[in-house]
């Protein structure tokens, strides 16, 4: 939460300083300067927000976030493999599991709807 606040509050400050710095370097006003100011302010405020979030989080939450990120990356890698070869056995097994889960969820919803 504090990282988000730090990022939002610091964005205008970083934008103002980068605008003045680029002006002092001789970059004239225009689209290029505006895009550079936007990029610099976005990168710096995001980095500050990430750093504040990292500093204020507990080691346990950092560890769980890292595990979630690894699991998410593995899921995306599996999806990429399935996009390349949808007929593979892994993709077929995943599709069958997804269909079974979908049917289970839908039957549970239908059962709850009938009971009401």
C-alpha positions as CSV (number, residue, x, y, z in Angstrom):
1,X,0.0,0.0,0.0
2,X,2.8,2.4,0.9
3,X,4.6,1.7,-2.3
4,X,1.5,2.7,-4.3
5,X,1.2,5.9,-2.3
6,X,5.0,6.7,-2.8
7,X,4.7,6.0,-6.5
8,X,1.7,8.3,-7.0
9,X,3.1,11.1,-4.9
10,X,6.5,11.0,-6.4
11,X,5.3,10.9,-10.1
12,X,4.7,14.7,-10.4
13,X,8.0,15.5,-8.6
14,X,9.9,13.3,-11.0
15,X,8.1,14.7,-14.0
16,X,8.8,18.3,-12.9
17,X,12.5,17.6,-12.4
18,X,12.9,15.6,-15.6
19,X,11.2,18.4,-17.6
20,X,13.5,21.0,-16.2
21,X,16.5,18.8,-16.6
22,X,15.7,18.1,-20.2
23,X,15.1,21.8,-20.8
24,X,18.5,22.7,-19.3
25,X,20.1,20.1,-21.6
26,X,18.7,22.0,-24.6
27,X,15.9,19.6,-25.6
28,X,13.2,21.9,-27.0
29,X,9.5,21.5,-26.1
30,X,7.6,19.1,-28.2
31,X,6.4,15.5,-28.4
32,X,9.8,13.9,-27.9
33,X,10.5,15.8,-24.7
34,X,7.0,15.1,-23.4
35,X,7.4,11.3,-24.1
36,X,10.8,11.3,-22.4
37,X,9.4,13.1,-19.3
38,X,6.6,10.6,-19.1
39,X,8.9,7.6,-19.4
40,X,11.5,8.9,-16.9
41,X,8.8,9.9,-14.4
42,X,7.0,6.6,-14.8
43,X,10.2,4.5,-14.4
44,X,11.5,6.4,-11.4
45,X,8.2,6.5,-9.6
46,X,7.6,2.8,-10.3
47,X,11.0,2.0,-9.0
48,X,10.5,4.0,-5.9
49,X,7.1,2.4,-5.3
50,X,8.6,-1.0,-5.7
51,X,11.4,-0.2,-3.3
52,X,9.0,1.1,-0.7
53,X,6.8,-1.9,-1.0
54,X,9.8,-4.2,-0.7
55,X,11.1,-2.3,2.4
56,X,7.7,-2.4,4.1
57,X,6.8,-6.0,3.4
58,X,7.7,-8.9,5.6
59,X,10.2,-11.5,4.5
60,X,7.3,-14.1,4.6
61,X,5.2,-12.1,2.1
62,X,8.2,-11.5,-0.1
63,X,8.9,-15.2,-0.2
64,X,5.2,-16.0,-1.0
65,X,5.2,-13.4,-3.7
66,X,8.3,-14.9,-5.3
67,X,6.7,-18.4,-5.2
68,X,3.5,-17.0,-6.8
69,X,5.6,-15.3,-9.5
70,X,7.4,-18.6,-10.2
71,X,4.1,-20.5,-10.4
72,X,2.6,-17.8,-12.7
73,X,5.6,-18.0,-15.0
74,X,5.3,-21.8,-15.1
75,X,1.6,-21.5,-16.1
76,X,2.4,-19.0,-18.8
77,X,5.2,-21.3,-20.1
78,X,2.7,-24.2,-20.2
79,X,0.2,-22.1,-22.1
80,X,2.8,-21.1,-24.6
81,X,3.6,-24.7,-25.2
82,X,-0.1,-25.5,-25.7
83,X,-0.4,-22.6,-28.1
84,X,2.4,-24.1,-30.2
85,X,1.2,-27.7,-30.0
86,X,-2.5,-27.9,-28.9
87,X,-2.6,-31.7,-29.7
88,X,0.0,-32.6,-27.1
89,X,-1.0,-34.9,-24.2
90,X,-0.2,-32.3,-21.6
91,X,-2.6,-29.8,-23.3
92,X,-5.3,-32.4,-23.7
93,X,-5.0,-33.4,-20.0
94,X,-5.2,-29.7,-19.0
95,X,-8.2,-29.1,-21.2
96,X,-10.0,-32.1,-19.7
97,X,-9.2,-30.9,-16.2
98,X,-10.5,-27.5,-17.1
99,X,-13.7,-28.9,-18.5
100,X,-14.3,-31.1,-15.5
101,X,-13.8,-28.2,-13.2
102,X,-16.1,-26.0,-15.2
103,X,-18.8,-28.7,-15.1
104,X,-18.4,-29.1,-11.4
105,X,-18.7,-25.4,-10.8
106,X,-21.7,-25.1,-13.1
107,X,-23.5,-28.1,-11.5
108,X,-22.8,-26.6,-8.1
109,X,-24.4,-23.3,-9.2
110,X,-27.3,-25.0,-10.7
111,X,-27.8,-27.0,-7.5
112,X,-27.7,-23.9,-5.4
113,X,-30.1,-22.1,-7.7
114,X,-32.7,-25.0,-7.5
115,X,-32.5,-25.0,-3.7
116,X,-33.4,-21.3,-3.4
